[in-house]
Amino acid sequence: MPSSRPPPRCALSALALAAAACASSPSSRPPSAPGPNPEVKPPEARAESERIGKATISHVSRPETVPFRPELLRRLSLPPGFRADVFAQELGSPRMLAVGSDGAVYVTRPRHGDVLLLRDRDGDGRAEERKTVLSGLPLVHGITLHQGRAYVATPTEVWVANVLPDGSWGERQPFLRDLPDGGQHANRTLAVGPDGMLYISVGSSCNACDETNPEHAALLRAPLDGSRRERFASGLRNTIGFGWHPDTRELWGMDHGSDHRGDDVPPEELNRLVQGGDYGWPYVFGQRQVDPIIGDPPSTTKEAYARKTVPSVLEYQAHAAPMGMVFYTGAMLPAEYRGDAFIAMRGSWNRRPPVGYKLVRLRFENGQPRGFDDFVTGFLLDEGSQHFARLADVAQAHDGALLLSDDTNGVLYRISRAR
């Protein structure tokens, strides 16, 4: 499938005024060229924010970043019996995490184009070993480990390498070379499912538009020989965090709602992801609510289209920006946490007061989600005007602790039971 395509066709109603709710993606970029910096919105998206944001949001607020200092750990709030420590710091821009069966922690760094190996050899909760296992791969983001092999993703490619006995990686080999171009959401994520297939999340190329490439705003699936791929689910604006419940094997994911609809609409969605499911973006969100700003889809109405979509199971505050997600299967946390999910909420850039900037627990009972609880908060300071972390991913360490990455100040936090 070609990796370049014509710009997406926007379908807007008069409610959008004269503003385009669709940012043209840089689709003319060759597949091998670096995509947009994951922390810097492309010019088209910034222009969209200026045009539509003025019409729909009275004021926006992105908290000022303050440097990390060890004493800031005392500002964090956790449930009784838990503590937060620094596992590693001065990491630059750590994003997505994977943990090997031997305890090795791997972290991707898109800005640096590499993957680091971190290891706590003496068991004191801090990483003494740090080395680069992959380099020269601009915007590398998604990562997963499976049966001695490491899979990593850039905006348009997936690569695979053998994990060697010392934790380093062999020479990387191409797995998929023609994923859709990056556009507004260039950060791909990966996981191998219980079916032994590789799942690849591909976000939308824009904020809200009629995509011309059916592999955008979708979850793809491919066998581990890379021989083919298929679209597993669609209508997903940007489902970065997803995973399978350890008991039911059902697939769950958190999807980002569209921007520029106000401070509280649309919500972030928890979806049960099923094969062939259409989750509504860009025309429908949440419990089959139609987007009042975008126009009708081709050949039908939004109302009719909504009836064919899969509604969300739970919803979360708009603009919280859910990122990494992991189901807990360890033994360090109390037994009632097993089978629950943890989600890193990156935090809003366009809302006042800001929301997110926290780690939340998604409670499950009998395999079904029941609600969200704050688990680690306090990364916002001075009534939300400042922050010292924007969270990217959460993973379960080999000893059952939780690892939480912050790509703003380059810190990897370790959440554990208090000693």
Beta strands, then each sheet from edge to edge (+ up, - down):
strand 1: 64-65
strand 2: 82-88
strand 3: 97-99
strand 4: 105-109
strand 5: 114-119
strand 6: 129-134
strand 7: 142-146
strand 8: 149-153
strand 9: 158-162
strand 10: 173-176
strand 11: 189-192
strand 12: 197-202
strand 13: 218-223
strand 14: 230-234
strand 15: 241-244
strand 16: 251-255
strand 17: 268-273
strand 18: 284-285
strand 19: 289-290
strand 20: 314-316
strand 21: 322-327
strand 22: 341-345
strand 23: 358-365
strand 24: 368-376
strand 25: 380-381
strand 26: 386-387
strand 27: 391-396
strand 28: 402-406
strand 29: 411-417
sheet 1: 1+ 26+ 25-
sheet 2: 2+ 29- 28+ 27-
sheet 3: 3+ 4- 5+ 6-
sheet 4: 7+ 8- 9+ 10-
sheet 5: 11+ 12- 13+ 14-
sheet 6: 15+ 16- 17+ 20-
sheet 7: 18+ 19-
sheet 8: 21+ 22- 23+ 24-
end
